[in-house]
Amino acid sequence: MGLRFIFMLTRNDRTVSDAMEQLQTALALGVRHIGFKDIGLPLDKLKALNTAIKAGGATSYLEVVSLDRDSEVASAKAAVEIGIDILLGGTRVDDVLPIISGTTIQYCPFPGTISGHPSVLEGSIDDIVASAEALAARDGVHGLDLLAYRSHENVPALIEAVCSAVSKPVYVAGSIDTPGRIAALKEAGAAGFTIGTAALDGKYPAEGTDVPSQLSTIIRDVAMLNRHISPFHKENLTSAFGRFSDTWPPQVAAGVNNLQIKLAKFEGETGWHFNSHEDEVFFVHKGRLLMKFRDRDEVIEEGEFIVVPHGVERCPTALEKICEVVMLEIGTTSHDLRPENGKGL
């Protein structure tokens, strides 16, 4: 699983008043993990927000920021009523687990000691790791919500220590506002991270400070870290065929899964041949190709293609001096018989 970007509809640990508008922007950009806090909007609006998140095909997150037991219990009950997918934060596991028992909610509490608002993570790395291990060992705890960048410790070292100590996913929260911090938590082994205030306030380094620019840049940076950016660019067939002059052998232009895209220049008759196991596709880019079969002849004009199943004898023949053909074949297909031998492709 790649690094997960969770967009929080929050500013300074409170759900923003225009959360629904910001949600539509995020969904339109393809953000598929979206969260909010249990503070900032009334319960009915949080329920509507959750419904809209799920209707948009995204996973919903509620992060608890309550500092006392009664408030945290109320937040857990609200999470159940709202119907969120993943509950982040909170520290009172013994109180929360019975409340969400029997639901589909995945629970990821805070390890360590949390204080203040906005929340701060206190304690040494050893203390936080010990807390993380104890929490991750609990049934009903699916992962951890680590306020790493709200700690005074060495943050990359803290994230790596926690991720190494537990086998469950660790999500990093709190003041993540640069590509460097995202890269560091990826390197340390985190499963995901949250960004809210930085994107809503235009603090993330991007071409624009508006939310669409902010989110687009974060999505791009995460895609690059996850190696989800395509290294391929479009190819012009005329230019590709112009890079070689030999009429044999076919040139491998690209690979797609176990298929090869080959470029071939046919001249004259290539002879009768068949493939024992692989089907082939012949797409005529330039010229005219006569495909002789034992029962008929087919003329394939420019812009047309033909599929030749395995086991079917055929004799490709260029009707003009040179016929340029794009071929799709299994990568193991062999073309070691040259046409001048009269034995085919």
C-alpha positions as CSV (number, residue, x, y, z in Angstrom):
1,M,0.0,0.0,0.0
2,G,1.3,3.4,-0.9
3,L,1.5,6.4,1.5
4,R,-2.0,7.6,2.2
5,F,-2.8,11.3,2.2
6,I,-5.7,12.2,4.4
7,F,-7.1,15.7,3.8
8,M,-8.5,17.1,7.1
9,L,-11.3,19.7,6.7
10,T,-9.9,21.4,9.8
11,R,-8.1,24.4,10.9
12,N,-6.3,24.5,14.3
13,D,-8.0,21.3,15.3
14,R,-11.6,22.5,14.5
15,T,-13.7,21.5,11.5
16,V,-14.1,24.6,9.3
17,S,-17.4,26.2,8.6
18,D,-17.1,25.8,4.8
19,A,-16.1,22.1,5.1
20,M,-18.8,21.0,2.6
21,E,-17.5,23.4,0.0
22,Q,-13.9,22.3,0.6
23,L,-15.0,18.7,0.4
24,Q,-16.4,19.1,-3.1
25,T,-13.1,20.6,-4.2
26,A,-11.2,17.7,-2.7
27,L,-13.4,15.1,-4.3
28,A,-13.2,16.7,-7.7
29,L,-9.4,16.4,-7.5
30,G,-9.5,12.7,-6.6
31,V,-8.8,12.9,-2.9
32,R,-10.1,9.6,-1.5
33,H,-9.3,9.9,2.2
34,I,-11.0,12.9,4.0
35,G,-11.5,13.6,7.6
36,F,-12.8,16.2,10.1
37,K,-12.7,16.8,13.9
38,D,-15.5,16.4,16.4
39,I,-15.3,20.1,17.2
40,G,-16.3,23.1,15.0
41,L,-19.7,22.0,13.5
42,P,-22.9,20.6,15.1
43,L,-23.5,16.9,14.9
44,D,-26.2,17.1,12.2
45,K,-23.7,18.9,9.9
46,L,-21.0,16.4,10.7
47,K,-23.4,13.6,9.7
48,A,-24.2,15.4,6.4
49,L,-20.4,15.9,5.8
50,N,-19.8,12.2,6.4
51,T,-22.6,11.2,4.0
52,A,-21.2,13.4,1.3
53,I,-17.7,12.0,1.8
54,K,-18.9,8.5,1.3
55,A,-21.2,9.4,-1.6
56,G,-18.1,10.8,-3.3
57,G,-16.3,7.4,-3.0
58,A,-13.9,8.5,-0.2
59,T,-13.1,7.0,3.2
60,S,-14.2,9.1,6.1
61,Y,-12.1,9.9,9.2
62,L,-13.0,11.5,12.5
63,E,-10.2,12.7,14.7
64,V,-10.9,13.1,18.4
65,V,-9.3,16.1,20.1
66,S,-11.2,15.9,23.4
67,L,-9.0,16.3,26.5
68,D,-11.3,14.8,29.2
69,R,-13.0,11.5,29.6
70,D,-16.5,12.7,29.3
71,S,-15.8,14.6,26.1
72,E,-13.9,11.6,24.6
73,V,-16.8,9.3,25.4
74,A,-19.2,11.7,23.8
75,S,-16.9,11.9,20.7
76,A,-16.8,8.1,20.4
77,K,-20.6,7.9,20.6
78,A,-20.8,10.7,18.0
79,A,-18.5,8.7,15.7
80,V,-20.9,5.8,15.9
81,E,-23.9,7.9,15.2
82,I,-22.2,9.7,12.3
83,G,-21.1,6.4,10.8
84,I,-17.5,7.3,10.0
85,D,-15.1,4.7,8.7
86,I,-12.0,5.4,10.8
87,L,-11.7,7.0,14.2
88,L,-8.4,8.8,14.8
89,G,-7.0,10.1,18.0
90,G,-8.1,10.0,21.6
91,T,-6.2,8.3,24.4
92,R,-8.9,6.6,26.5
93,V,-8.9,3.2,24.8
94,D,-10.7,1.4,27.6
95,D,-13.6,3.8,27.4
96,V,-13.8,3.9,23.6
97,L,-13.5,0.3,22.6
98,P,-16.8,-0.8,24.2
99,I,-18.6,2.0,22.5
100,I,-17.4,1.1,19.0
101,S,-17.6,-2.6,19.5
102,G,-19.9,-4.3,17.0
103,T,-19.4,-1.5,14.4
104,T,-17.2,-1.4,11.3
105,I,-15.2,1.6,12.7
106,Q,-11.4,1.2,12.6
107,Y,-9.8,2.7,15.6
108,C,-6.4,4.4,15.7
109,P,-5.7,6.2,19.0
110,F,-2.9,8.5,20.0
111,P,0.2,6.9,21.5
112,G,2.0,8.9,24.2
113,T,0.8,11.7,26.4
114,I,-1.4,14.4,24.7
115,S,-2.0,17.8,26.1
116,G,-3.2,21.3,25.1
117,H,-5.3,22.6,22.2
118,P,-4.0,22.4,19.5
119,S,-2.7,19.0,20.8
120,V,0.9,18.5,21.7
121,L,2.7,15.1,22.1
122,E,4.8,14.9,25.2
123,G,7.3,12.4,26.4
124,S,10.6,10.8,25.2
125,I,10.8,8.5,22.2
126,D,11.1,5.5,24.5
127,D,8.0,6.6,26.4
128,I,6.0,7.0,23.2
129,V,7.2,3.7,21.7
130,A,6.2,1.9,24.9
131,S,2.7,3.5,24.7
132,A,2.5,2.6,21.0
133,E,3.4,-1.1,21.7
134,A,0.8,-1.4,24.4
135,L,-1.9,0.2,22.3
136,A,-1.1,-1.8,19.1
137,A,-1.4,-5.0,21.2
138,R,-5.0,-4.3,22.0
139,D,-7.8,-6.1,20.2
140,G,-10.0,-3.5,18.4
141,V,-7.1,-1.1,17.8
142,H,-6.4,-1.1,14.1
143,G,-3.5,1.4,14.0
144,L,-2.1,4.5,15.6
145,D,-2.4,8.2,15.1
146,L,1.0,9.7,15.9
147,L,1.3,13.4,16.5
148,A,4.9,13.3,15.5
149,Y,5.3,16.9,14.3
150,R,3.8,18.1,17.6
151,S,6.6,16.5,19.5
152,H,9.9,18.1,20.7
153,E,11.8,14.9,19.9
154,N,13.7,14.1,16.7
155,V,10.6,13.5,14.5
156,P,12.0,11.2,11.8
157,A,13.6,9.1,14.6
158,L,10.4,9.1,16.5
159,I,8.3,7.9,13.5
160,E,10.8,5.2,12.6
161,A,11.0,4.0,16.2
162,V,7.2,3.7,16.4
163,C,6.8,2.1,13.0
164,S,9.5,-0.4,13.8
165,A,7.9,-1.3,17.1
166,V,4.4,-2.1,15.9
167,S,3.0,-4.1,13.0
168,K,-0.1,-2.0,12.6
169,P,-0.4,1.1,10.3
170,V,0.9,4.4,11.8
171,Y,-0.7,7.6,10.5
172,V,1.3,10.8,11.2
173,A,-0.6,14.0,12.1
174,G,0.2,17.5,13.2
175,S,1.9,20.4,11.4
176,I,2.9,18.6,8.2
177,D,3.4,21.4,5.7
178,T,6.4,20.6,3.4
179,P,7.4,18.0,0.9
180,G,10.4,17.3,3.1
181,R,8.3,16.3,6.0
182,I,6.1,14.0,3.9
183,A,9.2,12.4,2.4
184,A,10.7,11.9,5.9
185,L,7.6,10.1,7.2
186,K,7.4,8.0,4.1
187,E,11.1,7.0,4.6
188,A,10.4,6.3,8.3
189,G,7.7,3.8,7.4
190,A,4.5,5.6,8.1
191,A,1.3,4.4,6.4
192,G,-0.2,7.8,5.9
193,F,-0.5,11.4,7.1
194,T,-3.0,14.2,7.6
195,I,-2.9,17.7,6.3
196,G,-5.5,20.3,7.2
197,T,-4.5,23.8,8.2
198,A,-1.5,24.0,5.9
199,A,-3.6,23.4,2.8
200,L,-6.5,25.5,3.8
201,D,-4.3,28.4,4.7
202,G,-2.1,28.1,1.6
203,K,1.1,27.3,3.5
204,Y,2.2,24.2,1.5
205,P,4.8,25.2,-1.1
206,A,2.8,25.3,-4.4
207,E,2.3,27.6,-7.3
208,G,-0.9,28.9,-5.7
209,T,-2.2,29.5,-2.2
210,D,-5.8,28.5,-3.2
211,V,-7.0,25.1,-2.0
212,P,-7.1,23.4,-5.4
213,S,-3.5,24.4,-6.0
214,Q,-2.5,23.2,-2.6
215,L,-4.2,19.8,-2.9
216,S,-3.0,19.2,-6.4
217,T,0.6,19.8,-5.4
218,I,0.3,17.5,-2.3
219,I,-1.3,14.8,-4.5
220,R,1.5,15.1,-7.0
221,D,4.2,14.9,-4.3
222,V,2.6,11.9,-2.7
223,A,2.2,10.2,-6.1
224,M,5.9,10.7,-6.8
225,L,6.9,9.2,-3.5
226,N,4.6,6.3,-4.2
227,R,6.0,5.9,-7.7
228,H,2.6,6.4,-9.2
229,I,3.9,8.9,-11.8
230,S,4.1,7.6,-15.3
231,P,7.6,7.8,-16.8
232,F,6.2,7.5,-20.3
233,H,5.3,10.2,-22.8
234,K,3.3,10.0,-26.0
235,E,5.0,8.7,-29.1
236,N,4.4,9.7,-32.7
237,L,4.2,6.7,-35.0
238,T,5.6,8.6,-38.0
239,S,8.7,9.7,-36.0
240,A,9.1,6.2,-34.5
241,F,9.1,4.5,-37.9
242,G,11.5,7.1,-39.2
243,R,14.1,6.1,-36.7
244,F,14.9,2.9,-38.6
245,S,15.1,1.7,-42.2
246,D,15.6,-2.1,-42.0
247,T,12.6,-4.2,-43.1
248,W,13.7,-6.8,-40.6
249,P,13.5,-7.6,-37.7
250,P,10.5,-5.9,-36.0
251,Q,11.6,-3.1,-33.6
252,V,10.3,-3.3,-30.0
253,A,8.8,0.1,-29.3
254,A,7.3,-0.5,-25.8
255,G,6.0,-3.1,-23.4
256,V,2.6,-3.3,-21.8
257,N,2.3,-6.0,-19.1
258,N,3.4,-9.1,-21.0
259,L,2.7,-7.6,-24.4
260,Q,5.2,-6.0,-26.7
261,I,4.4,-3.2,-29.1
262,K,6.5,-3.8,-32.2
263,L,7.1,-1.7,-35.3
264,A,7.7,-3.6,-38.6
265,K,8.4,-2.5,-42.1
266,F,7.1,-5.1,-44.6
267,E,8.5,-5.4,-48.1
268,G,7.1,-7.9,-50.6
269,E,5.9,-11.3,-49.5
270,T,7.1,-12.7,-46.2
271,G,6.1,-16.4,-46.7
272,W,3.7,-18.7,-45.0
273,H,3.9,-19.0,-41.2
274,F,1.8,-19.5,-38.1
275,N,2.4,-19.1,-34.3
276,S,1.7,-22.1,-32.2
277,H,0.6,-20.4,-29.0
278,E,0.2,-16.6,-29.4
279,D,-2.4,-14.5,-31.2
280,E,-1.1,-11.4,-33.0
281,V,-2.6,-8.0,-34.0
282,F,-1.4,-6.2,-37.2
283,F,-2.3,-2.5,-37.4
284,V,-1.4,-0.8,-40.7
285,H,0.0,2.7,-40.1
286,K,1.2,3.4,-43.6
287,G,0.7,1.6,-46.9
288,R,-1.5,-1.5,-47.7
289,L,-1.0,-5.0,-46.3
290,L,-2.4,-8.1,-48.0
291,M,-2.9,-10.9,-45.4
292,K,-3.2,-14.2,-47.3
293,F,-5.1,-17.0,-45.5
294,R,-5.7,-20.5,-46.8
295,D,-9.3,-19.7,-47.5
296,R,-9.2,-16.0,-48.5
297,D,-7.2,-12.8,-48.8
298,E,-7.7,-9.7,-46.6
299,V,-6.5,-6.3,-47.6
300,I,-5.8,-4.1,-44.5
301,E,-5.8,-0.4,-45.4
302,E,-4.1,2.4,-43.5
303,G,-5.9,2.9,-40.1
304,E,-7.2,-0.7,-40.1
305,F,-6.1,-3.8,-38.2
306,I,-6.6,-7.5,-38.2
307,V,-6.2,-10.2,-35.5
308,V,-4.6,-13.4,-36.4
309,P,-5.3,-16.2,-33.9
310,H,-2.6,-18.7,-33.0
311,G,-2.4,-21.8,-35.2
312,V,-3.8,-19.9,-38.3
313,E,-1.5,-19.9,-41.3
314,R,-1.0,-16.5,-42.9
315,C,1.3,-14.9,-45.4
316,P,1.6,-11.1,-45.0
317,T,2.5,-9.2,-48.2
318,A,3.1,-5.5,-48.7
319,L,1.1,-4.3,-51.7
320,E,3.2,-1.2,-51.9
321,K,7.0,-0.9,-51.7
322,I,7.0,-0.5,-47.9
323,C,4.1,-1.1,-45.5
324,E,4.5,0.1,-41.9
325,V,2.8,-2.1,-39.4
326,V,2.3,-1.9,-35.6
327,M,2.2,-5.4,-34.1
328,L,0.9,-6.4,-30.7
329,E,2.4,-9.7,-29.4
330,I,3.2,-11.7,-26.3
331,G,6.7,-10.8,-25.2
332,T,7.9,-14.4,-25.9
333,T,6.8,-14.5,-29.5
334,S,9.8,-15.3,-31.7
335,H,10.6,-13.9,-35.1
336,D,13.9,-15.6,-35.9
337,L,12.9,-16.7,-39.4
338,R,13.7,-14.0,-41.9
339,P,11.3,-13.4,-44.8
340,E,14.1,-13.8,-47.4
341,N,14.2,-17.5,-46.3
342,G,10.7,-17.9,-47.6
343,K,9.5,-19.3,-44.3
344,G,7.7,-16.3,-42.9
345,L,7.8,-14.2,-39.8
